[in-house]
């Protein structure tokens, strides 16, 4: 770890004494693992498509095979990625504080791979599959010529378990995330732009209820103006150092 990195003592002390830590992660932490952002993934055969025109219920109804094939390709990109030290540091932190709530906008499952439990996935998980009509979760299906495959339980077309444009976020996940933001002592916003709602409101709820808001990001964001403390840099470098200084010294 680079000794030049400065982590304010106020953040370290607050983390040491916090009863409830809430963390919100976005695309930045996954980008450090090689997962391309939503738009960066549009390369090769997919470069001519606008992702916002593929990630919708309307697109799936119009051309389910196209959307299924696109997500199969994206799943493969995710499958090649591995958790980075930032993911592992958050999993470690959960065992060092009385309570940690981890909320993510990412759909890649890297937090879970790193060992984090009970992750609140606001936008779903691309590694999971459900059916379009009844939301039956399906782990396997018979090989066949159907693309997309059909649900073994009801015959509906299968789709990735992600939130598409125009769809509501999972109600339980959102309400749990809001409650965690309103009841924490310290809130970390990590690798997220602060542009995507309703997730962008979660740090505001934390501030309104007296939490210390810490932003960790290489670049300024919409949230920077509101943050009490800024940690400028990569999550994979800063988070392990933060955990070490707070609990290993």
C-alpha positions in Angstrom: 0.0 0.0 0.0 1.2 3.5 -0.8 2.2 5.4 2.4 1.2 8.7 0.6 -2.5 7.9 0.9 -4.2 10.0 3.6 -7.2 8.7 5.4 -8.6 11.3 7.8 -8.5 10.3 11.4 -12.1 11.4 11.8 -13.1 8.6 9.4 -11.0 6.0 11.2 -12.3 6.9 14.6 -15.9 7.0 13.4 -15.5 3.6 11.8 -14.0 2.1 15.0 -17.0 3.2 17.1 -19.8 2.9 14.6 -22.7 0.6 15.6 -24.1 0.5 12.1 -22.1 1.0 8.9 -23.9 1.4 5.6 -22.1 1.0 2.2 -23.4 1.9 -1.3 -21.3 0.6 -4.2 -21.5 1.5 -7.9 -19.8 0.7 -11.2 -16.4 2.0 -10.1 -15.6 -0.8 -7.8 -16.5 -3.4 -10.4 -14.5 -1.5 -13.1 -11.4 -2.2 -11.0 -12.1 -5.9 -11.5 -12.3 -5.5 -15.3 -16.1 -5.4 -15.5 -17.0 -2.8 -18.2 -19.5 -0.2 -17.4 -23.0 -0.4 -19.0 -21.9 1.6 -22.1 -18.3 0.4 -22.3 -19.6 -3.1 -22.8 -20.9 -2.1 -26.2 -18.1 -3.4 -28.4 -17.7 -5.7 -31.3 -21.0 -7.0 -32.7 -22.9 -5.1 -30.1 -21.4 -1.7 -30.8 -24.3 -0.7 -33.0 -26.9 -1.2 -30.3 -27.9 1.4 -27.7 -27.9 -0.5 -24.3 -30.9 1.6 -23.2 -32.8 0.1 -26.1 -31.9 -3.5 -25.2 -32.4 -3.3 -21.4 -36.2 -2.8 -21.5 -39.3 -5.0 -21.2 -40.4 -3.6 -24.6 -37.1 -4.8 -26.3 -37.6 -8.2 -24.8 -41.1 -8.5 -26.0 -40.1 -7.3 -29.4 -37.0 -9.5 -29.9 -36.4 -11.8 -26.9 -33.6 -13.7 -28.7 -31.6 -10.5 -29.3 -31.9 -9.4 -25.6 -31.1 -12.9 -24.3 -28.0 -13.2 -26.6 -26.8 -9.7 -25.4 -27.1 -10.7 -21.8 -25.4 -14.0 -22.4 -22.5 -12.1 -23.8 -22.5 -9.7 -20.8 -22.7 -12.7 -18.4 -19.5 -14.0 -20.0 -17.8 -10.7 -19.5 -18.8 -10.8 -15.8 -17.8 -14.5 -15.5 -14.2 -13.6 -16.4 -14.0 -11.0 -13.6 -12.8 -11.7 -10.1 -13.4 -9.7 -6.9 -10.7 -7.2 -6.2 -9.1 -6.1 -2.8 -11.9 -3.6 -2.3 -14.6 -6.3 -2.4 -12.6 -8.5 0.0 -12.1 -5.5 2.4 -15.8 -4.9 2.6 -16.4 -8.6 3.4 -13.8 -8.4 6.1 -15.2 -5.2 7.5 -18.6 -6.9 8.0 -16.9 -9.2 10.6 -15.3 -6.3 12.5 -18.3 -3.9 13.1 -21.5 -4.6 15.0 -23.6 -4.2 11.9 -22.8 -3.6 8.2 -25.4 -3.2 5.4 -24.0 -3.5 1.9 -26.1 -2.0 -0.9 -24.9 -2.3 -4.5 -26.1 -1.0 -7.8 -23.9 -3.6 -9.5 -25.4 -6.8 -11.0 -22.2 -8.8 -11.2 -22.3 -10.7 -7.9 -18.6 -9.9 -7.1 -19.5 -8.8 -3.5 -21.0 -12.2 -2.9 -18.0 -14.0 -4.5 -15.7 -12.1 -2.1 -17.7 -13.4 0.9 -20.2 -10.6 1.6 -23.5 -11.9 3.0 -27.1 -10.5 2.6 -26.0 -8.0 -0.1 -28.9 -5.7 -1.1 -28.9 -5.8 -4.9 -30.9 -2.8 -6.0 -30.6 -3.6 -9.7 -30.7 -7.4 -9.5 -28.0 -10.0 -10.4 -27.0 -10.8 -13.9 -25.9 -14.3 -12.9 -29.4 -15.2 -11.9 -32.3 -16.2 -14.2 -36.0 -15.9 -13.7 -39.1 -16.2 -16.0 -40.7 -13.2 -17.6 -44.3 -13.8 -16.6 -44.2 -15.1 -13.0 -40.7 -14.3 -11.8 -39.9 -18.0 -11.0 -36.2 -18.3 -10.3 -34.6 -21.0 -12.4 -31.2 -22.4 -11.9 -31.1 -24.8 -14.9 -33.2 -25.8 -17.9 -33.1 -28.6 -20.5 -30.9 -28.1 -23.5 -32.9 -27.3 -26.6 -33.3 -25.0 -29.5 -35.4 -22.4 -27.8 -33.7 -19.0 -27.3 -34.5 -17.8 -24.7 -35.2 -21.1 -23.0 -38.6 -21.6 -21.3 -39.4 -21.8 -17.7 -39.7 -25.4 -16.5 -42.5 -24.4 -14.2 -44.8 -22.3 -16.3 -43.4 -22.2 -19.9 -42.8 -18.5 -19.9 -39.6 -17.2 -21.5 -36.6 -16.9 -19.2 -34.8 -13.6 -18.7 -31.9 -12.3 -16.5 -32.8 -11.2 -13.0 -31.9 -7.6 -13.6 -34.0 -4.4 -13.3 -34.7 -3.0 -16.8 -35.4 0.6 -17.7 -39.0 1.2 -16.9 -39.2 -1.4 -14.2 -39.5 -0.8 -10.5 -36.6 -1.7 -8.2 -37.3 -4.7 -5.9 -39.6 -3.3 -3.2 -38.0 -5.2 -0.3 -34.5 -4.3 -1.4 -35.3 -0.6 -1.7 -37.1 -0.4 1.6 -34.3 -2.2 3.4 -31.7 0.1 1.8 -33.6 3.2 2.8 -34.0 2.0 6.4 -30.3 1.2 6.6 -29.4 4.7 5.2 -31.6 6.3 7.8 -30.2 4.4 10.8 -26.5 4.2 10.2 -23.7 6.1 12.0 -21.4 6.2 8.9 -22.3 5.9 5.2 -19.8 5.1 2.5 -20.5 5.9 -1.1 -18.0 4.0 -3.2 -17.5 4.1 -6.9 -21.0 5.5 -7.7 -21.7 8.6 -9.8 -24.7 9.8 -7.7 -26.7 10.2 -10.9 -28.9 7.1 -10.8 -32.1 7.3 -8.8 -33.4 6.3 -6.3 -30.0 5.0 -5.2 -28.7 8.6 -5.3 -31.1 9.6 -2.5 -29.7 7.1 0.0 -26.7 9.2 1.0 -29.1 12.1 1.5 -31.1 10.1 3.9 -28.0 9.3 5.8 -27.0 12.9 6.1 -30.5 13.9 7.2 -30.3 11.5 10.1 -26.9 12.6 11.3 -24.6 10.0 9.7 -21.0 10.8 8.6 -21.0 10.7 4.8 -17.8 9.5 3.3 -17.3 9.4 -0.5 -14.7 7.2 -2.0 -14.1 7.8 -5.7 -11.3 8.7 -8.0 -13.2 11.6 -9.5 -15.6 14.2 -8.1 -19.3 13.3 -8.5 -22.7 14.9 -7.9 -22.4 13.8 -4.3 -19.0 15.3 -3.6 -20.4 18.7 -2.5 -22.5 17.0 0.3 -19.9 14.6 1.6 -18.3 15.2 5.0 -15.1 13.4 4.0 -13.6 12.5 0.6 -11.2 9.6 0.0 -9.8 10.1 -3.5 -8.6 7.0 -5.2 -9.4 3.4 -6.1 -11.5 1.3 -3.8 -9.1 -1.7 -4.2 -6.4 0.4 -2.7 -8.2 2.6 -0.2 -10.6 0.1 1.4 -8.0 -2.4 2.6 -5.9 0.4 4.0 -8.9 1.9 5.8 -9.8 -1.5 7.4 -6.2 -2.1 8.4 -5.8 1.3 10.0 -9.1 1.1 11.9 -8.8 -2.5 13.2 -5.4 -4.0 12.7 -3.3 -1.3 14.4 
